[in-house]
């Protein structure tokens, strides 16, 4: 849910909301042992951070 929300927010240009949702998704994926999804979410988080001025978590 959070991962999908992050993707939608990013498409809307809402980087901070996307960042927050990815942090939540990463936490859930770690706890559930969902490695593939975790890797995808971490990659998206890195891309947001590389855009410059990453939102503070």
Contact map, one row per residue, 1 for C-alpha under 8 A:
111110000000000000000000100000000000000000000000000000000
111111000000000000001101100000000000000000000000000000000
111111100000000000001100100000000000000010000000000000000
111111110000000000000000000000000000000000000000000000000
111111111000000001001000000000000000000000000000000000000
011111111100000011111100000000000000000000000000000000000
001111111110000001000000000000000000000000000000000000000
000111111111000001000000000000000000000000000000000000000
000011111111111011000000000000000000000000000000000000000
000001111111111011000000000000000000000000000000000000000
000000111111110000000000000000000000000000000000000000000
000000011111110000000000000000000000000000000000000000000
000000001111111000000000000000000000000000000000000000000
000000001111111111000000000000000000000000000000000000000
000000001100111111100000000000000000000000000001000000100
000000000000011111110000000000000000000000000000000000100
000001001100011111111000000000000000000000000000000000000
000011111100011111111100000000000000000000000000000000000
000001000000001111111110000000000000000000001001000000100
000001000000000111111111000000000000000000000000000000001
011011000000000011111111100000000000000000000000000000000
011001000000000001111111110000000000000011011000000000000
000000000000000000111111111000000000000000001000000000000
010000000000000000011111111100000000000000000000000000000
111000000000000000001111111110000000010010000000000000000
000000000000000000000111111111000000010011000000000000000
000000000000000000000011111111100000000000000000000000000
000000000000000000000001111111110000000000000000000000000
000000000000000000000000111111111110110000000000000000000
000000000000000000000000011111111110010000000000000000000
000000000000000000000000001111111100000000000000000000000
000000000000000000000000000111111100000000000000000000000
000000000000000000000000000011111110000000000000000000000
000000000000000000000000000011111111110000000000000000000
000000000000000000000000000011001111111000000000000000000
000000000000000000000000000000000111111100000000000000000
000000000000000000000000000010000111111110000000000000000
000000000000000000000000110011000111111111000000000000000
000000000000000000000000000000000011111111100000000000000
000000000000000000000000000000000001111111110000000000000
001000000000000000000100110000000000111111111000000000000
000000000000000000000100010000000000011111111100000000000
000000000000000000000000000000000000001111111110000000000
000000000000000000000100000000000000000111111111000000000
000000000000000000100110000000000000000011111111100000000
000000000000000000000000000000000000000001111111110000000
000000000000000000000000000000000000000000111111111000000
000000000000001000100000000000000000000000011111111101000
000000000000000000000000000000000000000000001111111111100
000000000000000000000000000000000000000000000111111101000
000000000000000000000000000000000000000000000011111111000
000000000000000000000000000000000000000000000001111111000
000000000000000000000000000000000000000000000000101111100
000000000000000000000000000000000000000000000001111111110
000000000000001100100000000000000000000000000000100011111
000000000000000000000000000000000000000000000000000001111
000000000000000000010000000000000000000000000000000000111
